[in-house]
Amino acid sequence: MNIGLTLFAQALAFAGLIWIVATKIWPPLLNAIEERQRKIAEGLAAADNSQKALAEAQQNADVAMREARVKANEVIDQAHQRANQIIEQARNEALAEAARAKDLASAEIAAASNRAREDLRRQVSLLAVAGAEKLLRREIDANAHKVLLDELAAEI
């Protein structure tokens, strides 16, 4: 066997193999690798976008939480103010009711006092008449001396 011919045949076979690999196998392999690189890049970009969106959503959630806390505090403050208003209104109504009750009691006391005075005047006038009758030993006609009794009651 001739070594030169063997080397030439092997070189020709190797060149054929390279041509087959370069034309039939290499382009689909490069396309698959490029497709895989593109998908990986898209995945990394999507992951990066997702992280950015997550960070933005977290910021929005934090802002919403702060706003909710502020609004909750405002509602609580309004509730406290309303409670204070209700308490103050109830206090004022109680004071007004107490004043009305006091005025009513004062009026009743004054009326009772006037009735007691009138009763006392009548009793004093009756006692005066009875005393005068005993002194004079005669009976005084109440109808005839009504004017006198009324004057006596008014003086007392």
C-alpha positions in Angstrom: 0.0 0.0 0.0 1.1 3.3 -0.9 1.2 5.7 2.0 0.8 8.8 -0.2 -2.3 7.4 -1.8 -3.7 6.4 1.6 -3.0 9.9 2.9 -4.6 11.4 -0.1 -7.7 9.2 0.3 -7.9 10.0 3.9 -7.6 13.7 3.2 -10.3 13.4 0.5 -12.5 11.6 2.9 -11.8 14.1 5.6 -12.6 17.0 3.2 -15.9 15.2 2.2 -16.7 14.8 5.9 -16.0 18.5 6.5 -18.1 19.5 3.5 -21.0 17.3 4.7 -20.7 18.6 8.2 -20.4 22.2 7.0 -23.4 22.0 4.6 -25.8 19.6 6.2 -25.1 19.5 10.0 -23.5 22.8 10.9 -26.2 25.2 9.8 -29.1 23.5 11.6 -26.8 23.1 14.7 -25.9 26.9 14.5 -29.6 27.7 14.1 -30.5 25.6 17.1 -27.7 27.2 19.2 -28.8 30.7 18.0 -32.5 29.9 18.8 -31.5 28.6 22.2 -29.4 31.8 22.9 -32.3 33.9 21.7 -34.7 32.1 24.1 -32.3 32.4 27.0 -31.9 36.1 26.3 -35.7 36.6 26.1 -36.0 34.6 29.3 -33.4 36.8 31.0 -35.1 39.9 29.7 -38.5 38.7 30.8 -37.0 37.8 34.2 -35.5 41.3 34.4 -38.8 42.9 33.4 -40.6 40.7 35.9 -38.2 41.9 38.7 -38.7 45.5 37.6 -42.5 44.9 37.6 -42.3 43.2 41.0 -40.3 46.1 42.4 -42.8 48.6 40.9 -45.7 46.6 42.2 -44.1 46.5 45.6 -43.6 50.3 45.6 -47.2 50.7 44.5 -48.3 48.4 47.3 -46.2 50.3 49.8 -47.8 53.6 48.5 -51.3 52.1 48.7 -50.6 50.8 52.3 -49.3 54.3 53.4 -52.4 55.9 51.8 -54.7 53.3 53.5 -53.0 53.9 56.8 -53.4 57.7 56.4 -57.1 57.3 55.5 -57.6 54.9 58.4 -56.0 57.4 60.7 -58.2 60.1 59.3 -61.3 57.9 59.8 -60.2 57.2 63.3 -59.7 60.9 64.0 -63.1 61.7 62.5 -64.6 59.0 64.7 -62.9 60.4 67.8 -64.1 63.9 66.9 -67.7 62.7 66.3 -67.6 60.8 69.6 -66.4 63.9 71.3 -69.2 65.9 69.6 -71.8 63.3 70.7 -70.4 63.4 74.3 -70.5 67.2 74.3 -74.0 67.2 72.8 -75.2 64.7 75.4 -73.6 66.8 78.2 -75.3 69.9 76.9 -78.6 68.1 76.7 -78.2 66.7 80.2 -77.3 70.2 81.5 -80.4 71.7 79.7 -82.6 68.9 81.1 -81.2 69.5 84.6 -81.9 73.2 84.2 -85.4 72.4 83.1 -85.9 70.0 86.0 -84.5 72.6 88.4 -86.8 75.3 87.0 -89.8 72.9 87.2 -88.9 72.0 90.7 -88.5 75.7 91.6 -91.9 76.4 90.1 -93.5 73.6 92.0 -91.8 74.7 95.2 -93.0 78.3 94.7 -96.6 77.0 93.9 -96.5 74.8 97.0 -95.2 77.7 99.1 -98.0 79.9 97.8 -100.6 77.2 98.6 -99.1 76.7 102.0 -99.2 80.5 102.6 -102.9 80.6 101.5 -103.7 77.7 103.7 -101.9 79.3 106.6 -103.8 82.6 106.0 -107.1 80.8 105.9 -106.2 78.9 109.1 -105.0 82.1 110.8 -108.1 83.9 109.7 -110.3 81.0 111.0 -108.3 81.0 114.2 -108.7 84.8 114.5 -112.4 84.5 113.9 -112.7 81.7 116.4 -110.7 83.7 118.9 -112.8 86.8 118.3 -115.9 84.8 118.6 -114.8 83.4 121.9 -113.8 86.8 123.1 -117.1 88.3 122.1 -119.1 85.2 123.0 -121.1 85.4 120.0 -121.1 83.8 116.6 -119.9 85.8 113.6 -121.7 85.2 110.4 -119.0 84.2 107.9 -121.1 85.2 104.9 -121.8 88.6 106.2 -118.3 89.4 107.2 -116.5 87.8 104.2 -115.0 91.1 103.1 -113.6 91.5 106.6 -112.1 88.0 106.5 -110.6 88.6 103.1 -109.0 91.8 104.3 -107.6 90.0 107.3 -106.3 87.2 105.1 -104.6 89.7 102.8 -102.9 91.5 105.7 -101.6 88.2 107.1 
